[in-house]
Amino acid sequence: MRAQRVARLGRVDRRSWLGRLRDAVDALVKSSPSRFAILVFAALIMLFTLLFSLPIASADGRITPLHDALFTAVSVICVTGLATVDMATYWSPFGHGLVYLGVNIGGVGVLTLATTLGFVISRRLGLRAKLMAASDTNPSRIHVGPVAERQAVRLGEVGGLLFTVAISALVIEAAIAIGLMPSMLAAGYDVGHSIWYSLYYSAMAFTNTGFSPNPGGLLPFEHDYWMQSLLMIGVFLGSLGFPVIFALSRAWRQPRKWSVHVKLTLTTTVILFVAGAAMFLLLEHANPKTYGHLDAGPTIFQSFFMSAMTRSGGFATIDMHDLYGSSQLVSSMLMFIGGGSASTAGGIKVTTLAVLFLAAFAEARGAPSMEAFGRRIPRDMLRLSVSVVLWGSTIVAGASIAILQITKAPFENVLFDVISAFATCGLSTGLTAELPPEGVYVMAATMFMGRVGTVTLAAALAASQRRQLFKRPEERPIVG
C-alpha cells in the first residue's frame, strides 16, 4: 500500500511539473512568440556548441576551441555553410552526424521549429501555436496579427503546413540522395561512403547549407553535370519556402488558385535565376581562372549553377576569390536578396524585393496602390519591406565595419563574406577561415541575426504591443 501511495504521489508530482512547464511555455508564447522562437534557436546553438566542443566530435580527439565550436554550431543551426575549420577532415563521424542532424533541424525554420516544440510539450496545436507557425509564413502577423488578405497559408491550414514541412523535407532529400548515388559510385567511393555522401549532399542542398563531407568538396565532381543538376534542384526547392511547396502540392495544376505570395515568389525566383546566370555568363566567360577555359555549353551550365548557389545554396565549383570584382558584386546582390519566405534560404527574401519594385512602379505610374496578379497589396507590406531592407543593410554595414577594423582585409572580400553570413549562403573568398577569434564571434552574430530574420528579431526586442489612442498632426517632409 505504501509503495502504491508513493508511486501515485510521484505520478502527481510529474503531472504537476509538466503542467507548470506547459503553463510557463504558454505564458511566454502569449507574451511574445518571436522571443520564444529566438530562445529556442539560441538554446539549440548552445547545445550544439557544447557537443561540438567534445573530444569525440573532432577527428583528432581534442577539445575544439570555443570560437570554432560556437561558429560551427551557429553555421549548422542557421544553415549557413561558412566554416572556420575544414569540415570534411576536422570532424569525426560523430561530428559529421551532428552537422547532418543540425542542418535538418535548423532548416525547418525558427518559428515553425518553436511551434513544433511547443506542440510536443503541450500535446496539442492550439490557437497560439497556430499563430506562431502562421507568422513564419507571413511575418506581418508578428506585428499586426492575422490580416484579411489572402495568405499563402491560412490559420486553419497550419497543421497541414507542419505536416508538409516534415514530409517535403523527407521526400525531397530522399529522392535527391537516391539520384546522387550513381555519381558517388562513379567517383570511386565504396557503397558505405556513397550512401553517406549522398544523404549528406542531399540534406545540404535542400537546406541551402553547402557543406561538403568529402575532401576537395565539389572538385571531384567538377564535370559531373548530373550531380550538379540535382544539387540545383534541391537548392531551388528548398529556397521556394514551405508555404509555396504546400500550395503547389495542393493545386500545382491550377495556377489560378495560387495566392499572390506563391505567384510573386515563383516569378521573382525565376527572373533572378535567369538574370543572374546571364550576368555571370557575360562577366566571367573570358576569365581564365573561372570559365574562360570552358566551352560554350559548360560555361552556360556553370553560369546557371553559380546563379542558383549565390541565392543561398553555398556550393561552388570555382574559387570565389578568382571572380572578377563585378561578378563578386553581382554575387553579393543575389546573396542579399536570398530565397523565399519561410524557406531554408536566407536574405531579405524575394517577395520583399518584389514589393519594393511594385511600389516603385506604382509610384512611377501615379497609381494609388500596389497591384499584382489582379490583387491589391496593402501599404503596410511596403513599410515592412522597407524595414527588412533597412535592418538588413544596417546589420551588414555594422558587421563589415567591425571585420574591416579587426582584420584590415580588402573591402570587397569582407563585404562578400559578411553578406554571405547575413544571407546564410555559405560562399566565401577564404576570409572567414582566417578570422581571429573576435572576428569569428562577429560573423557568428551576423549569421544568427540573418537566419532569425530581421522582422522576428525586431519584434522580439521591441514591445509586444503598443496602442496609441491619438494621432499627431500630419506634415510632409521633402523626399528625393
C-alpha positions in Angstrom: 0.0 0.0 0.0 2.8 2.4 0.9 4.6 1.7 -2.3 1.5 2.3 -4.3 0.9 5.6 -2.5 4.4 6.7 -3.2 4.1 5.8 -6.9 0.8 7.6 -7.1 2.3 10.7 -5.5 5.2 10.5 -7.9 2.8 10.5 -10.9 1.0 13.5 -9.4 4.3 15.4 -9.0 5.3 14.6 -12.6 1.9 15.8 -13.9 2.2 18.9 -11.8 5.7 19.6 -13.1 4.6 19.1 -16.7 1.6 21.2 -16.1 3.8 24.1 -14.7 6.1 23.7 -17.7 3.2 23.9 -20.2 1.9 26.9 -18.4 5.2 28.6 -18.4 5.7 27.9 -22.2 2.1 29.1 -22.9 2.7 32.3 -21.0 5.9 33.0 -22.9 4.3 32.2 -26.2 1.4 34.5 -25.3 3.7 37.4 -24.3 6.0 37.2 -27.4 6.1 34.2 -29.8 9.1 35.7 -31.5 11.1 35.9 -28.3 10.2 32.3 -27.6 11.4 31.2 -31.0 14.7 33.1 -30.6 15.2 31.5 -27.2 14.6 28.0 -28.7 17.1 28.8 -31.5 19.7 30.1 -29.1 19.3 27.1 -26.8 19.9 24.8 -29.8 23.0 26.7 -30.7 24.3 26.5 -27.1 23.6 22.7 -27.1 25.4 22.1 -30.4 28.3 24.3 -29.3 28.8 22.0 -26.3 28.5 18.9 -28.4 31.0 20.2 -31.0 33.4 21.0 -28.2 33.5 17.4 -27.0 36.7 15.4 -27.9 34.5 12.7 -29.6 33.4 15.3 -32.1 36.8 16.1 -33.6 38.8 13.7 -35.7 42.0 14.0 -33.6 40.1 13.6 -30.3 40.9 17.0 -29.0 38.6 19.6 -27.4 37.6 22.1 -30.1 38.2 25.8 -29.2 35.2 27.7 -28.1 35.1 30.1 -31.0 35.3 27.3 -33.6 32.7 25.2 -31.8 30.3 28.2 -31.5 30.8 29.3 -35.1 30.2 25.8 -36.4 27.1 25.4 -34.2 25.7 28.7 -35.5 26.6 27.9 -39.1 24.9 24.5 -38.8 21.7 25.6 -37.0 21.4 28.7 -39.1 22.1 26.5 -42.3 24.7 28.9 -43.5 27.6 26.8 -44.7 30.5 29.0 -43.6 33.3 27.4 -41.6 36.5 28.2 -39.7 37.8 24.6 -40.0 37.9 22.1 -42.8 34.5 20.5 -42.4 35.5 17.4 -44.3 38.6 16.4 -42.3 38.3 18.2 -38.9 35.2 16.4 -37.6 34.8 12.7 -36.6 31.9 10.6 -37.7 30.1 11.8 -34.5 30.8 15.4 -35.5 29.6 14.8 -39.1 26.4 13.3 -37.6 25.9 16.4 -35.6 26.2 18.5 -38.7 23.7 16.4 -40.6 21.2 16.5 -37.7 21.7 20.2 -37.1 21.1 21.4 -40.6 17.9 19.4 -40.8 16.7 20.9 -37.5 17.7 24.4 -38.5 16.3 24.2 -42.0 12.8 23.8 -40.6 12.7 27.5 -39.6 12.7 29.5 -36.4 9.0 29.9 -35.7 8.0 26.6 -37.3 10.5 24.8 -35.0 9.3 26.7 -32.0 5.7 25.7 -32.9 6.6 22.1 -33.2 8.4 22.1 -29.9 5.5 23.8 -28.2 3.2 21.2 -29.7 5.3 18.4 -28.3 5.3 20.0 -24.9 1.6 20.9 -24.8 0.5 17.8 -26.7 -1.8 20.0 -28.8 -1.7 22.5 -31.6 -3.6 25.4 -30.0 -4.5 28.8 -31.4 -1.3 30.5 -30.2 0.8 27.7 -31.7 -1.0 28.2 -35.0 -0.4 31.9 -34.8 3.3 31.3 -34.4 3.5 29.0 -37.4 1.4 31.4 -39.4 3.8 34.2 -38.6 6.6 32.2 -40.0 4.8 32.1 -43.3 3.7 35.8 -43.1 6.0 37.9 -40.9 3.4 40.8 -40.9 1.3 38.8 -38.5 4.0 39.3 -35.8 3.2 43.0 -35.8 -0.5 43.3 -36.7 -1.9 39.8 -36.1 -3.9 37.9 -38.7 -4.7 40.1 -41.7 -7.7 39.9 -44.0 -6.0 39.5 -47.4 -5.4 36.1 -49.0 -2.4 34.4 -47.5 -0.1 31.6 -48.7 -1.2 29.6 -45.6 -4.4 30.4 -43.7 -4.7 29.9 -40.0 -6.7 26.7 -40.2 -4.2 25.2 -42.6 -1.2 25.5 -40.2 -1.5 21.8 -39.2 -1.2 20.8 -42.8 1.7 23.1 -43.3 3.7 21.5 -40.4 2.9 18.1 -42.0 4.1 19.4 -45.3 7.3 20.7 -43.8 8.2 17.3 -42.4 7.1 15.2 -45.4 8.5 17.5 -48.1 11.9 17.6 -46.4 12.0 13.8 -46.0 10.8 13.1 -49.6 12.9 15.6 -51.4 16.1 14.7 -49.5 15.5 11.0 -50.1 14.8 11.5 -53.8 17.9 13.6 -54.3 20.1 11.2 -52.3 18.9 8.3 -54.5 19.7 10.3 -57.6 23.2 11.1 -56.2 24.2 7.5 -55.6 25.4 6.8 -59.2 27.7 9.9 -59.1 29.2 8.8 -55.8 29.9 5.3 -57.0 31.3 6.6 -60.3 33.7 8.8 -58.3 35.2 5.7 -56.8 33.7 5.7 -53.3 32.6 2.4 -51.8 28.9 1.7 -51.1 29.0 2.8 -47.5 30.6 6.2 -48.3 28.4 6.6 -51.3 25.2 6.2 -49.3 26.5 8.6 -46.6 27.8 11.2 -49.0 24.5 11.1 -51.0 22.4 11.7 -47.9 24.8 14.4 -46.7 24.8 16.3 -50.0 21.0 16.0 -50.4 20.5 17.5 -46.9 23.0 20.3 -47.6 21.2 21.1 -50.9 17.7 21.2 -49.6 18.6 23.1 -46.5 20.7 25.5 -48.7 23.7 25.0 -46.4 26.6 23.9 -48.8 28.9 21.9 -46.6 30.8 19.0 -48.3 31.6 15.8 -46.4 34.5 14.7 -48.7 37.9 16.3 -49.1 38.0 18.6 -52.1 34.3 19.4 -52.0 32.8 19.5 -55.5 36.2 19.4 -57.3 35.9 15.6 -57.8 32.5 16.3 -59.4 33.5 19.3 -61.4 32.4 17.8 -64.7 29.5 15.7 -63.2 26.6 17.8 -64.5 24.1 15.2 -63.3 25.1 15.7 -59.7 25.3 19.5 -60.1 21.8 19.5 -61.6 20.4 17.5 -58.6 22.1 20.0 -56.3 20.5 22.9 -58.1 17.1 21.2 -57.9 17.5 20.7 -54.2 18.6 24.3 -53.6 15.7 25.6 -55.8 13.1 23.6 -53.9 14.5 24.5 -50.5 14.6 28.2 -51.4 11.0 28.4 -52.5 9.6 28.2 -49.0 7.3 25.7 -47.3 4.1 27.8 -47.9 4.8 27.7 -51.6 5.6 23.9 -51.6 2.4 23.5 -49.6 0.3 25.5 -52.1 1.9 23.7 -55.1 1.2 20.3 -53.5 -2.5 21.1 -53.3 -3.1 22.8 -56.6 0.0 22.6 -58.8 -2.1 22.1 -61.9 -4.4 25.1 -61.1 -2.3 28.3 -61.2 -5.5 30.4 -60.9 -5.8 29.2 -57.3 -2.3 30.2 -56.3 -2.1 33.1 -53.9 -0.2 36.3 -54.7 2.6 35.2 -52.4 3.1 32.0 -54.4 3.0 33.8 -57.8 5.4 36.5 -56.6 7.8 34.0 -55.2 7.9 31.9 -58.3 8.0 34.8 -60.7 10.8 36.7 -58.9 12.8 33.5 -58.3 12.8 32.6 -62.0 13.6 36.1 -63.1 16.6 36.3 -60.6 17.8 32.8 -61.6 17.9 33.7 -65.3 19.2 37.2 -64.8 21.9 36.0 -62.5 23.0 33.4 -65.0 23.1 35.9 -67.8 25.3 38.3 -65.7 27.8 35.5 -64.8 27.9 34.4 -68.4 28.6 38.0 -69.6 31.1 38.9 -66.9 33.0 35.6 -66.4 33.1 33.9 -69.9 36.6 35.3 -70.5 38.0 34.9 -67.0 40.8 32.3 -67.3 40.6 31.4 -63.6 36.8 30.6 -63.7 35.0 29.9 -67.0 37.5 31.1 -69.6 38.9 27.6 -70.3 35.4 26.0 -70.7 33.4 25.5 -73.9 30.2 27.3 -74.6 27.9 24.6 -73.2 29.7 24.1 -69.9 30.1 27.9 -69.4 26.3 28.4 -69.8 25.6 25.5 -67.3 28.1 26.8 -64.8 26.6 30.2 -65.0 23.2 28.8 -64.1 24.8 26.7 -61.3 26.5 29.8 -59.9 23.3 31.8 -60.1 21.4 29.1 -58.1 24.1 28.8 -55.5 24.5 32.5 -54.8 20.9 32.7 -53.9 21.8 30.7 -50.7 22.9 27.3 -51.9 26.6 27.7 -50.9 28.1 25.1 -53.3 30.8 26.2 -55.7 32.9 24.6 -58.4 35.2 27.6 -58.6 37.1 29.8 -56.0 35.1 32.9 -55.1 38.4 34.8 -54.8 39.0 34.3 -58.5 35.9 36.1 -59.6 36.2 39.5 -61.1 35.1 42.3 -58.9 32.0 42.9 -61.0 31.0 39.3 -60.5 31.6 39.4 -56.8 29.3 42.4 -56.6 26.6 40.5 -58.5 27.0 37.6 -56.2 26.7 39.8 -53.2 23.5 41.3 -54.6 22.0 37.9 -55.2 23.0 36.6 -51.8 21.5 39.6 -50.1 18.2 39.0 -51.8 18.2 35.3 -50.9 15.2 33.0 -51.4 11.5 32.7 -50.5 9.9 33.5 -47.1 9.7 30.6 -44.6 12.3 28.7 -46.7 15.7 27.2 -45.9 17.3 30.1 -47.8 18.3 33.4 -46.2 18.5 37.0 -47.3 15.8 39.7 -47.3 13.6 37.3 -49.4 12.4 37.6 -53.0 8.9 38.8 -52.0 10.5 41.8 -50.2 12.3 42.8 -53.4 9.1 42.3 -55.4 7.1 44.5 -53.1 9.7 47.3 -53.4 9.7 47.1 -57.2 5.8 47.1 -57.3 5.8 50.2 -55.1 8.3 51.9 -57.4 6.2 51.0 -60.5 3.0 52.2 -58.8 4.7 55.5 -57.9 6.0 55.9 -61.4 2.6 55.4 -62.9 0.9 57.5 -60.3 -1.2 54.6 -59.2 -2.9 54.9 -55.7 -1.9 51.4 -54.6 0.4 48.5 -55.5 -1.2 45.7 -57.5 0.0 42.3 -58.7 -1.8 39.4 -60.4 -5.2 41.2 -60.1 -4.8 41.8 -56.3 -4.2 45.0 -54.3 -1.2 44.8 -51.9 -1.7 46.9 -48.8 0.7 49.7 -48.0 1.8 48.1 -44.7 3.6 45.5 -46.8 5.7 48.3 -48.2 6.5 49.5 -44.7 7.5 46.0 -43.6 9.7 45.5 -46.8 11.5 48.8 -46.2 12.1 47.8 -42.6 13.5 44.5 -43.6 15.9 46.0 -46.1 17.0 48.8 -43.8 17.7 46.5 -40.8 19.4 44.0 -43.1 21.6 46.7 -44.6 22.4 48.0 -41.1 23.5 44.6 -39.9 25.7 44.1 -43.0 27.2 47.6 -42.6 27.9 47.2 -38.9 29.5 43.7 -39.3 31.6 44.8 -42.2 33.0 47.8 -40.3 33.8 45.6 -37.4 35.5 42.9 -39.5 37.4 45.6 -41.5 38.7 47.1 -38.3 39.7 43.7 -36.9 41.4 42.2 -40.0 42.3 45.2 -42.2 41.4 42.8 -45.1 40.3 44.1 -48.5 36.9 45.6 -48.5 35.4 43.5 -51.3 36.4 40.3 -49.6 35.0 41.5 -46.2 31.7 42.6 -47.8 31.3 39.4 -49.7 31.8 37.1 -46.7 29.6 39.3 -44.4 26.7 39.3 -46.8 27.2 35.6 -47.2 26.9 35.2 -43.4 23.9 37.5 -43.1 22.1 35.8 -46.0 23.2 32.3 -44.7 24.6 31.5 -48.1 28.0 29.9 -47.2 30.1 31.1 -50.1 33.4 32.6 -49.1 36.5 34.3 -50.5 38.6 32.5 -47.9 38.4 35.3 -45.4 36.2 33.5 -42.8 38.6 30.6 -42.3 41.4 33.1 -41.5 39.5 35.3 -39.0 40.8 35.7 -35.5 38.5 34.7 -32.6 37.0 38.2 -32.2 36.1 38.3 -35.9 34.6 34.8 -35.6 32.2 36.0 -32.9 31.2 38.9 -35.1 30.4 36.7 -38.0 28.6 34.2 -35.8 26.3 37.0 -34.6 25.7 38.1 -38.2 24.7 34.6 -39.2 22.3 34.4 -36.2 20.6 37.7 -37.0 20.4 36.8 -40.6 18.8 33.5 -40.0 16.4 34.5 -37.2 15.2 37.3 -39.5 15.2 41.0 -39.1 11.5 41.1 -38.7 11.4 38.4 -36.0 14.5 39.9 -34.2 13.0 43.4 -34.2 9.7 42.1 -32.9 11.4 40.2 -30.2 13.4 43.2 -29.0 10.5 45.7 -29.2 7.5 45.8 -27.0 4.9 43.2 -27.9 2.1 45.7 -28.5 1.8 49.4 -28.2 -1.6 51.0 -28.6 -1.8 54.7 -29.4 -5.2 56.3 -28.9 -4.4 59.6 -30.7 -2.9 60.8 -34.0 -0.5 63.6 -34.3 -0.8 66.4 -36.9 0.4 65.4 -40.3 3.3 67.1 -42.1 5.2 66.1 -45.2 9.0 66.3 -45.4 10.7 66.9 -48.7 11.9 63.5 -50.1 14.2 62.9 -53.1 
